């Protein structure tokens, strides 16, 4: 693993410079997010910086495979699926791709990745091991597509998506270190290095936004890494879900509530809990740092207890998610904004 000492700084530097270049490209082509009634920002801001995350991560994958840090099937699965997801997001950033075509390509990317990862590993449920077979593969395809879309939904204020990816990635690295599973550390560290270079430009106040290409890619990769880990350390499937708890609960709770209110799932809005919270505190930074604290002080310990087999995975998920649901209710997630 000594090669990571030179590879990770190089990936970070390339992401940092790449984001700077993308910012100038976006400004020159007027690829800007212009504030409107449903925005959480107040000034026109370049978007598409997440492409730097995509390019640096995909560039690092073959290097990890060549050095033996990642298996060839895993690298092929992640590279092909990630490239397809990012390409659809990039096209959507530059124009519009119909929802049905986006979903078709997203499920195609999920099928590609699941083929190379051999689908869903047997899952531990309250002391029993269950192999869901083809049913599990179908469920997992929907899981990957939902992870992609929920990350897109949650990328709405400065720094949030980047901080989430880095805390989840470093959290799993911490757990792998405790378990002695150093072979699993390379992929989350590569993802963190790719995101960190972008986050320098996106941390509040953001000078560039991630865009669909980056946010969808990140959600899909995090979902893929959780499935990859489950084949080697089964308990880690639950640990990844716990670490992603803030995004999973806010996005899912908001979507369900909006559907119950008769609203369309694809319509733009700003009724996620984190968006209400940012208006309540009058600051993107305050919410992003609070999410960071929740991830490190609440979710990481529970995820660690599960990985060490001190706590049952599904039970820990219930414990982890309960206060997050309470926060979603507290900040009116999914509730229509009052009329001005």
Secondary structure, DSSP 8 states (H G I E B T S, - for coil): -TTHHHHHHHHHHHHHHHHHHHHHHHHHTT-EE---TT-S-SS-EE--THHHHHHHHHHHHHHHHHTTSS-HHHHHHHHHHHHHHHHHHHHHHHS---HHHHHHHHHHHHHHHHHHHTS---EEETTEEE--HHHHHHHHHHHHHHHHHHHHHH--STTHHHHHHHHHHHHHHHHHHHHT-GGGHHHHHHHHHHHHHHHHHHSSS-SS--HHHHHHHHHHHHHHHHHHHHHHSTTHHHHHHHHTHHHHHHHHHHHHHHHHTT--TTS----SHHHHHHHHHT-HHHHHHHHHHHIIIIIHHHHHHHHTTSS-HHHHHHHHHHHHHHHHHHTTTT------
